[in-house]
Amino acid sequence: MTFSFTDQHSERQQCMRCGTCCKKGGPALHEQDIALVSQKIIDPENLYTIRVGELVRDNVNGGLIYTDAEIIKIRASEASHACIFLRNNENACGIYEDRPGQCHALECWNSETIRATHTQNRLDRKALFGELDWLWNILEEHESRCNYVQIRRLIERRREGDSSASREVEEMISYDQAIRDIVIEKANMESGMLNLLFGMPLKLVLQRRFGLKIQVHV
Ligand code: SF4
């Protein structure tokens, strides 16, 4: 969800249900939303993780920033940037009664509430999977082997002509793909869970967000 605010002096004081906010993407979840996931009101396959250090749009102040905290978001529909729960033909939210806290907090005529709360108590993977030791160990291993802080350093070295940095990035991409395949095969996990468990595929993020052209030789 990208927040867009109307004139701060607008006299409007309520949501017109125009769907503009929802059409710009799904919201980030906060700790208060965990029951929506555990009760499957929001299917985990409709979520994805933005990992620490990833380049994201600053929804309040604009521009791109490297996030210093993990963000779990509702994904967009296949055909557009709109939140997967937006029923386009009716311009209505499919889970309106149970919509996440961020959707409650967003008042497009008044940015104060969302400014004060959008980075507070964000839901993260530890809260969702931390009690599943076997899975949490895999997620931690993945994070330690291909976190974005390391990757950004490697990209910097690569720009400076260090060919070993290119190889290291390629190895990370191969590992990122391999661990996804292993979790599907050995843990019998649905592939739709992968973007929540590991974030978006590393290769895709590096291409789309970091503008890298990478050929991985396997
Ligand atoms: S969950 Fe509902 S209210 Fe929130 S962005 Fe999606 S469609 Fe809109």
Boltz pocket constraint, residues with backbone or C-beta under 6 A from the ligand:
constraints:
  - pocket:
      binder: B
      contacts: [[A, 1], [A, 21], [A, 22], [A, 25], [A, 26], [A, 27], [A, 74], [A, 83], [A, 84], [A, 85], [A, 86], [A, 87], [A, 92], [A, 93], [A, 94], [A, 95], [A, 96], [A, 99], [A, 100], [A, 103]]
      max_distance: 6.0
